[in-house]
Every structure is written in structure tokens, then in C-alpha cells.
Amino acid sequence: QKDILNLVYICECLNLPEVAAYWQQVIDLNEYQKSRFTNKVIMSLFNTVTDKQITLLGFAFKKDTGDTRESPAIHVAKILLDEGAKLHIYDPKVEYNQIMEDLTHPCATDEPERVKKQITIHTDAYSATKGTHAIVLCTEWDEFLALDYERIYNSMMKPAYVFDGRKVLDHEFLMKIGFQVHTIGKRMTRGTLKRSWGSSQYHQL
């Protein structure tokens, strides 16, 4: 997003208002889509996430990095925290201190102590999902494709939800296990599924 903001600035400096406006619309749409996806999580959980246990799988901007700058997971987490959710977060590369800094920074919240009490950082996906109501997949780590989702389902509260923000999971398989599956743009239903492996374009939310 910073790169696109730089493009907007350059276009404005070069007196190219139409081009600048185009790239600004890209930024605005991206922000809208992230909020829309998170609102879908809230609405699907009966319009409230207060005191509900929600797992965020992934916190990095993309897989194979520990970089969280401009990570959509921060935006998703902030909204859920503001709505009173209890977050369980696991990312294989992002450090504990980085996650806490991103979510308790003055730019993210006016109540850092409250937020700290709402967050639990885990060292593996299985502990992060145990006893939770929903999984929100935020980063397309390869290890998330290979998890034992039957084991995870059996350890979660019911009904158990999966919100695939990257369109990388096998939705049909998850539904056969018993998950309520939601993805970018729509709720997945049997008979209309198309597997979508490897997409990493979170801006499609």
C-alpha cells in the first residue's frame, strides 16, 4: 500500500490527476474489502463476537516472511478486538513482540492494556485453534494447507467456522468434516465449489 501511495503522490506531482485518482481508488477498494471480510466474520457469528474465541492463522503480510508491515491481519484483528473478541494468534515467523506491538500501538488502539488481555499468542496451530469458535486464515502459509483439520474440528466449539481470507484451503473437504466455510465474496455451499489453491491476493477480499 505504501508503494501505491507513493504512486498517487508522484502522479499528483506530475499533474496526472486521473492516474492519481485511479490508484487512490485501488487503495480505497482494498480497505473496503478488508472491512467487508471482517464484517462477514462478525455477521456469520450471529452479529456479535463479544467474548468469542477466534483464531487468526497467520499474521505476516504474506507467506515466507516475518514482515507485518501493511498486513491485512492487523486490520482484521483490530476490528475483532474492538468488537470484544478474544483472539488466539499463530504465525510461524512473526515474533510475539511484533504482534503485540502492532496491536497495542497508539495508532491501533487507545486501550493497550485491554487489548493485551484479549490476545493469546500461540506457538502452533493446534493450540491456537483448541476451544475456539472460528478460524480466520490471514496468511497463506504452506503449513496451513497440511494441517489435520479433522483434529482441529474435533477440538473446536460447535458450530465451527472457517473464514478463508486467502482462498487457499480445500473448502469442500472442510465442509465434509463439518465446518461452516466462508471465503472471499460468498459463503461456500456444496455443489457450487471450485477449489482455489495458491491464491495470495488478499486485496481481493
ABEGO torsion letter per residue (X at the ends): XAAAAAAAAAAAAAGBAAAAAAAAAAAAAAAAAAAAAAAAAAAAAGGBABGBBBBBBEABABBGBABABGBAAAAAAAAAAAAGBBBBBBBAABBAAAAAAAAABAAABABAAAAAAABBBBABAAAAABGBABBBBABABAAAAABBAAAAAAABBOBBBBBBAAGABBAAAAAAAGBBBBBBGBBBBBGABBBBBGBABAAAX
